[in-house]
Each structure stands twice: as structure tokens, then as C-alpha cells.
Amino acid sequence: MSDGPVSDGGEGECWATHLSCSRSGETAPLDEPAFLSPRGAPWLVNYLLDPTRGQALRERLPGRPWTLWRYRELLPLADFAGRLDLGEGGTPLLRLRKAPVRCRLWLKEEAGNPTGSFKARGLSLAVNRARELGAPGVELPSAGNAALALCAYAAAAGLPARVAMPEDTPSNIMRRCRDHGAEVLTSPGTLVDAAGRLSGDDRGYWNLSTLKEPYRAEGKKTIGLELAEQFGWRLPDWIVYPTGGGTGIVGMAKAFDELEALGLIGSERPRFAVVQMAGCAPIVRAFRQRKTEATAWENPETRAWGLRVPKAIGDFLILEALYATDGRAVAIEEDRLPAVTAESARRHGVRLGPEGAACLAAVEDLAAVGEIQGDHRVVVFQTGHPDNYLSAE
């Protein structure tokens, strides 16, 4: 993959052109390793997009497998044919017809991804690119699901992997990471404390933490591409999304902008609703204060591990997406989750993880104050399989 786009119109063509800093707009080439920009901000991948390309993509999609790789032109991979592919993406959109709120409600069910969560999308792209760009190994701190995904894709890539997790992470997660041959470090405290276990090492492993490299967001944006296609290129009214590091919000906002540039959708956007737990809600607090960045949440407490992120490096991008879409930010009390989980199993036949339960609780709250209404099309996310949250004992 060169600095400029491939333009032969071939079936394996990639339209990526360069990286740009999400704060300054400064650019960088695609064929060099990239982590944070000189401004300490995430890099974003840019593409050459126009309606002619959009029409070509739309005509190609029906003949492609239902995985995230169907959007290959919008994924910055140099060697598409040689990619690591465990069947990620292409998850179902389930209609929840017995919801206790008045709206048209769907669940984007990400539990069927490899390793059981949406983290497979981002880590697939990140590890593929790390291998292409010569990483000696890969690592990250994780509350659980990202560690599983990193270790699986690193094993497939033949790359050494190391993960650091809070010591209260379910033992089942740690065992499965070791099954992939990864080194597992544990730490008391939060994800921030776990990240400290990775510092000072001289092995030169690449850190693939959320938004600290450009490619996890590219994999995660495929959720937005799929939603657009599943809704017949007319986006829903609301996207209710559990938010820790926020790669999904950043990725979906990027996906919708790219689809508009391709002429596949118009300028209308869903209203984003960020969902966090009351014991760790830095984005909710910043949104309520109309801030452009969040301050770190002190003493975060929640058993929804994916939402125990005291401060997201892309907080300004998450808040930007909320303000741009007239979005909302909702904090959910921990003690509400068991009842929501039980009700979903009984009403819909769907077992939920804590993040999915928090999203359904948020829909109830938004409907109660008249934000979500009966004719609105609402998508909530089940980001991880509930069994990922159970201990092996």
C-alpha cells in the first residue's frame, strides 16, 4: 500500500491514502508504524472517496461473504489476499418486539464474533497491520474482551503477545489468553494500573491500546457500515452504545462520513447515546458540563469491566460525535442490571452481558423523558457474550 490510493478499480482495491492527526490535520504515510500523533492524539485513516466508487462498492457487495471484509476498499490492508481472517464481523441485527418501551428496537448482536465480542473487529485490523508493518510482538492492557481478541489474532499471526489485566478479571479470560500462548500479567486496581505493568519493557512490543494506533478504529467502524447496509442505507434514529474507550462511537461516526462521501447515504445521522455506569462515567459528566474533553474519573467502580475506563484518550472525539448528532449521555446504576438481564432472557430469548443490559436500561431512561419515541428506530449493542464475564470456577 503506497501513500496514494490504488486506482485500478480491481476487486481487491483499497482506497486508503494517508493518515491524519485527529487534532491538527497533520498527515503521515500509511507504510510506516504509527501510534499517537505528535499532538498526542489518535491518527485517523483517510480514503479517496466519491459517488462513482460508492456505486461500484454497492454493486460488489451482494456477491461477497457476510464478514467485515466485504468492505475491503475501506479497510487499509496492503495484502488483502494474505490477511488473517477468523470470520469477524457480519453480525445479526435482532428485532426486539417485546420491549417494555414504545419504539422500534433492534439489538446488534456482537457476541458471535471470534472470541465472543466486538473487540475482534478492531484487533483483527490492528494485528493484521502490525504484522504487515513488522511488529516484533503486540501487547495491551485490557479488562478482558480486548485481551482475548489480541491473543487470538496474535496467535494466528505468529506474533508474541502480552496482556495486562486487573486482578479481578474473570479467571476464564486469563486462562483462554494463556491457551493462545500469550503472557498474562495481572495488577490490583484498574485498567490504568494494569497498563503500568507493561511500561519499561525493552522487548519493543507494539501497544495496540484503544485509539493509540490507527487501525482498531478502522475495524470497529465496520459496525457502522453493516448497520447502514442492514437498514437499507437509511440509518436508524438512535444508536445506544456502551462506551469505555469509545472506539465504536469514533469508528461509526467515521463510517457514516465515509458513506456520505461515497453517495450511499445522505447527511442525516443517528443520535448517539453514550452509556456508562454510574460508578465510572467520565464522558457522561463531561457531556452534562458541555466540556470538549473529560477529566479522569477517580476511584472507578463497576463490574461491567468494559466500561471501567477512567479516561478515554479519544474523549474529545466521542464528545464531538455526541454534540454533532444532538446525542445524549446516560449513566446507569449497577443494581439495575440483573433485572434488565433477566427480563431480556424471558422476553426476547437473548442473554445479555452487562454492557448490553446497560444499553437497554438507557433506552428505558431516554424513553421515560420523551427523547426516544414510539416511531423511532433504535439500535442497542450487545458488545460481548455473557459467558465472557464468568469465572472458570
N, C-alpha and C positions, 0 to 999 in steps of 0.2 A: 504494500500500500504506500503510495507516494504522497507528497504534500498536496497534490491536486487530485481531483476526482478521476476515477476510471470512467470513461465515457463511451465505451463501445456498445452499450445497450445490452450486453450479454446477460444471461440468466443468473450468473454469479456475481454480477457487478455490485460494487459498493460505492455509495455516493459521498462518503466522508471526505472532507478536505483538510481540516486542521482542528486544533484545539483553541479555545478562547477562555480567558480568565472570566469568571462569573462576576467579578467586581470591576475590573478595569477594561476588559475587552482586549487586553494584550493577547497575542497569538503565539502558538507553538506548533511544531510539526507533530505529525502522528507517529513517525517512525522512531521516536526516542522515548525512553521511560519518562513518565510524568506522574507527579504526586500532587502536592499543593502548588499553586502558582506563587510567584514572588510576592504577591499581596497576601499570601496565606489563605487563599480562597480556592474552592474547587475549580478545576478545569472542566469545561463542557465541550463535547464533540460537535463540530459544525459539519453541515452537509450542503451539497449543491442540489437545490430543490426547486421544482417548477411544476405546473399542471401537466405538462407533457410526460414528465417522469411519473407523476401521480397516476395518470391514466394507464401507463404501462404497468405500474405496480398492481393496480386494481385488476387488470386483465390477467396477470400472472397468478394471483392469489388462489383462485379456485383449484388449480392443479397442484398445490403444494401441501405437504403434510401439516397437520394442525399442531405445530410446536412454535416456539418463539422464532425459530429460524426461517419461518415463512416470510419474515420481514428483513431478509438478508441485506437488502440495499441500504437499510437504515441501521445496520449493525457494523461497527468499524473493525471488521476482521480481515486480515491480509490474506489468509489461506482458508477460504470457506470450506473447500473440499476436505481439508485436513483437520477440521475443527474437532474439539471434544464435545460430544453431544450425548447426554444421558436422557434425552426426551423431555427437557424442561419446557415449561410454558404450555399454551393451548389448554388452559383450564376451563371448566364449565362455568356458566352463569346460571344459577338456580333461582327460579321464581319462588318466593316465599309468600304463598297465597293466604296463609292463616295468621299473618302478623297481627298483633293487637293494636296496631296503629293504622290510620287511614292514609295509605299511599300505595303506590305500585312499587313493590320492594323486591330486589334481587340480591343474591349473595354470590360474590366472586369467590369461588372455592379453590384456594391455592394449596390445600393440603395434599393434593395429588402430585405435586412436583417431586422430583427426586429429593430425597432426604426429608420430605414432608413439609416443606414451607416455601414461601415466595422468595426466600433467600437464594434458592437455586438459580433464579433468573440472573440476578446481579453477579453472583460468584461465578457462574458459567462464563460470562463475558470477561470478568476480571482475570480469571485464571487462564482462559484462552489467550488473552492479550499478554499476560505476564510470561507465559511460555513463549509466545512469538517474539517478545522483546528481550528475552534472555535472562529472566529472573533466576537466581540460584536457589530460591525457595520462597515460600509465601507464609504469612502469618497475619493474625489479627486478634484483638480482644473481642469477646462475644458473650452474650447472655445465654447462648445455646444454639439457636437455629442457624445463625451465620457460621458458627464453628463447624456444625455438621456439613453444611454445604461446601465450605472451603476445603475441608478434609477429603470429601468425596471427589471433588474436581481435581484437587492436587494429586490424589492417588491416580486418577485416570490420566493425568498429565505427566506422571512420573516425577513430580516435584516434591521435595521435602516440605512438610507443613508443621507449623507450630501454632497453637491457640492458647489463649489465657482466658479463664472464666472465673467469675465469683464462685466461692466455695459452696454456695447454696444452690448452684445449678444442678438440675436433676442428674443423678449418677448415671442414668441411662444414656444421657447425651455424651458424657465423658467416655463411657465405655465404647460407644459407637465411633467416636472420633479416634480412639486408640485402635479400633478394628481397622480403620483406614490407614494405619501406620503413622499417625500423627503424634507429635509430642504434645502433651496436655499439661498446662500449668494452672494452678488454682491460687486464688487470693481471697482473703477476707475483704468484705466491703462490696463496692460497686464495680461497674464496668471500668470506671476511671482507675480504680485501684488495680484491677486486673491488667489494664493497659500498661501500668508501671512495671509489671513483670517482664514485659517484652523490651524494655529500654535498656540500653547499654550493652546489647549483644553485638558481637563482631562478625556474625555469620553473613550479614548483608541481606537477610531475607526481606522481601518486599512486603510492606504493610498494606494490606488491602482493606483497611477500615472504611466505614461508610463515608463516602464523598472525599476521602483523602487520595483517591485516584479517580480517573475519569470514567471507568468502564462499568462499574457496578450500576451507575445511573442509567447507562445505555441498556443493560439487560433489564432493569426494573421498568424502564419506560414501555417495554412491550406489553405490560398490563394495560396501559392506556391505548395502545394500538389495537389490542384484542377487544377491549370494550367498544371502541369505535366500530370495529367490524361486526361484533356481535349485536350491536344496536342498529345495524344497517346504515352506518355512517351518520347517525344523528345521536349526539351524545346525551347521556342522562341529565336530569336536572340537578341531582346531588351525587357526590361521591363522599362517603363517610369512611374515613381511613384512620386506622390506629397508627400513631406517629411516635416513634422514638427518635432514630436518626434522620428520618424524613426523606430517604432516597425515593420512596414511592411517590410522594407528592411532587418532588422536584422532577422525577422522571416522567410522570403523567403530564405535568404542565408542559414539559419539553415535547412530549409526543404529540400533544394537541396542536402546539405551534407548528410542528413539522407537517402534520397532516393538513393544516390550513394552507401552508406554503405549497403543498402538493395539490391543492384544489380538491381534496377529498372531503373536507368539512368546511363549514363557514366559520365566522368569528365568534359564535356563541360558545360559551364554556359552562361546564357544570360548576355549581357552587361546591367548593371543597369544605368539608367539615373535618377538622383535625380532632382526634380523640386521644386523650391522655388519661392517666389515672390521677386521682386527687393527691396521692402521695408523691407524685413526680410529674408536674405539669408546667414545665418552663415555657412551652410555646403558648399554652392557654393564658398564662399570666402575662406574657408579653403582648399577646393579641388584645387582651382586655385593657391593657395600658396603652395600646396603639403604638407600641415600640417597633422599631425595624430590626432589632436583634433581641435575643433572650439572654437573661442572666442565669448563671448556673443555679440549679435547684439544690438547696442544702439538705443533706440527710434524706435522700430519696428512699421511699419505702413503697414497694408494690411487689406482689407475686406474679404480676404479668411481666415477665423478665424482658420481653422485647420492648417494653415501654419504660424501663428503668434507665433512662438516658438523661443525666442531669443537664447536659447542654449539647445541642447538635451543632456540628461545625457548619452545616448549611442552614442554620436557623433563619438567616436573612432571606434565603430563597424560599423557605417554607412560608414565612410571613408575607413575602411578596406575592406568592400564589394565593394566599388567603385574601389579601386586600384586593387583588386584581379581580377575583371572582365573587366579591361580596360574600366571602365564606364565613365560617363560624369555627370556634374552638371550644370544646366541651371537655370538662373534667368529670370522671366517673368515680364514685366511691367504691372501694374494694368489695364491700359487703353486698353489693347488688349483683355481682357476677354469678354466684351459684344459682340464684333464681332464674336469671336470664338463660343460663346454660341448660337448666332442667326444662324450662319451657320450650326452648328450641328443639330439644330431643323429642319432646312429646308432640309438639305442634307440627314440626317440619321433618322429623326424622333425621335431623342434622345435629351431630355432636360438635360442640364449639370449643375452641381454645379460648383463653382469657381475652385475647385481643379482639376476636370476633364477637364475644359476648359484650365487651365494652362498646363496640360499634352499635350493636342492636340497642343497648341501653341509651346510647346517644341519640339514636333515631327517636326513641320514646320521648326524650327530653326536648328535642327540636320540634317534634310534633305538638307537644304539650304547650309550647309558647307560640304556635302558629307559623313557625318557619317552614317546616315540612307540611305540605297539604295533600289532600286526597288525590289530586291529579298528578302529583309529582312522581317522576320516575327516579328511584333512589337505589343506589348500589352501595352495599356494605361489603367489607372484606373479612374473610376467614384467612388469616395470613399463615397459620401453621396448624398442623394436625394436633388434636388434643393429646394424643399419646406421647408427643414430644415433651410434654410437661410432666410426665410421670416418672417416678424413680424406678429403678430396676428391681428394688427390693419389694 
